[in-house]
Amino acid sequence: MKEYLGSLFKVSYTATTVRTIIYTVGHIFIETVAISLITGAEFQVAGTAAILGPLMSGFWYWIIDRWWTNNHMKISH
């Protein structure tokens, strides 16, 4: 398990994709709960409404993470 978690921080497309999926799924869940609580909508309806924004945010996160990890590799610590 520790090796797997450590691999999330390696500089690779796989690690970026895994982090993006975790971020996006969490974002969809949080937004679904927020919409349901604020509007009183059923959980399924709120989930449908909550999908587009997090998917777009997840794509943006993937781009930023790829840029960050590629540039961070070039910096010596």
C-alpha positions, 0 to 999 in steps of 0.5 A, a space after each residue: 500500500 505504501 508503495 502504491 501511495 508513493 507512486 501517486 507522487 511520481 512524475 508520470 502520465 499514470 500518476 497524473 491520471 490517478 490523481 485527476 480521477 481521485 480529484 474528479 470523483 471527490 469533486 462530483 460527490 461534494 457537488 452532488 451533496 451540496 446541490 442536494 442540501 441547498 436545493 432539496 433536490 433528490 440525490 440522483 437529480 443533484 448527481 446529474 446536475 453535478 457532473 459537468 462542472 467537476 469533469 471540466 475541473 478535472 480536465 483542467 487539473 490534469 493539465 495543471 498537474 502535467 505542467 507542474 510535474 514536468 517543470 518541477 522535475 527540472 528544479 533541483 532541490 
